[in-house]
Amino acid sequence: MRVNSRHRGRAAGALALAAAVGLCASSAASASITATTAPRTPAATVPSTGAERFVDRATALVKAMPVGEQASTVVMGHVAGTDPGALRAYMESGLGGFILMGANIPASEAELQALTAALTVDPTLPPLIAVDQEGGLVSRLNGDDHAASTSLKGLPVSETSAAFAARGSLVARAGITVNFGTVADYTADPGSFIHGRALGTDPAGAAERVAAATGAQEQFLASTLKHFPGHGAAPGDSHHAIPSTTMGLEEWRATAAVPFAAGIDAGASLLMYGHLAYTAVDTLPASLSPTWHEIARDELGFTGVAVTDDLGMLLSSGDPAYADPVANGVAAIAAGNDLVLMVAGSDAQTAGSMVHGITAAVETGTLSPERLEEAATRVVALRLQLSAATASWAVCEDCDRVD
């Protein structure tokens, strides 16, 4: 089993260093952003082999878990609401993560910080707290007026670095540890629904900006590349259908793969699989395709956490093959995903049903225990790494700006 370990120790050190000296990330920001570390984590004491230590700890923790707890670890839950007490009660089941949507965002940053703090039931192993903060067209948090993909695709790459450093700071300051925020798809077609969210219109331009966005965010949090293997080549909106393309693997390697490869090389912690099919490679949606997971691991060298896009989108496609959300979750883990999430069509019982379905699949032999253990270990390793890289955030009104 391979777990992403090559960069998180570096990111933790970078975060601690930023916390110690203060960081201003965007020339457009009205106030600089800085962080102060807890006394126990000065930059000088971050071990260079910390990532490997997290993998060892994660392996031991997961092996000691019963199957049901392992299954909870690979599910990212969601319910609406901004009541910290209610959300904490929801997370007491032991879910590996929680995704914040618009209905979870209160009016003030202080209220949001209280909400994200409440999601952590066990401080020794905090959950992954995620948000879709691309900026621009997809923006959940208040106060993100930094440049987004609609303009960044036509600006120098340095502007992408500045914008996503500021955006990453905003996300991390709220107590959020994962940003599903880097769109590595590209298209030159302005009629494509992904065009306004993409960071480029060609492979090279998109790759430069995806790498810049990744490097900027990984100083503060776990960034995510989406929607693998590339939405630009598959026309249609995967929120309502399963877009498909006949593009073959060789053409994909030379085109749609390029920005994802750049983001992976830049150290992206997560890779989100889209509900789209490259039929010449596999007729299944990539999110449920073992072939595409093998390609990402073996060809692109991705060693981090593989996460599905919202599984509720598969239900919205209307395809009867994907009418059972629990079966979709089991199939996603079996295909190679390490983390599954479902938002559209979900309720307070959905994540629990997914956990029970994954547990039952292992107990009946439908899902191998080794695959579940591998997935849970990757998720727990990332949770441990992010926990060790925490900082206390505050707005710095008078520190020097970094442009």
URWONOR-V371828 format. One record per helix or strand. SS is the DSSP state (hx for helix, st for strand). FROM is the first residue (numbers start at 1). TO is the last residue. Records with the same first field share a line. If there is no record, write none. Layout:
BEGIN
SS->FROM-TO, FROM-TO
END
This chain:
BEGIN
hx->8-21, 39-41, 43-45, 50-63, 67-73, 84-91, 102-104, 109-118, 123-125, 149-152, 157-173, 195-197, 203-217, 249-254, 257-265, 286-288, 290-299, 312-316, 320-322, 325-335, 350-364, 369-388
st->23-23, 32-36, 75-77, 97-100, 128-131, 135-135, 138-138, 178-183, 222-228, 244-245, 270-273, 277-278, 305-308, 339-341, 392-396
END
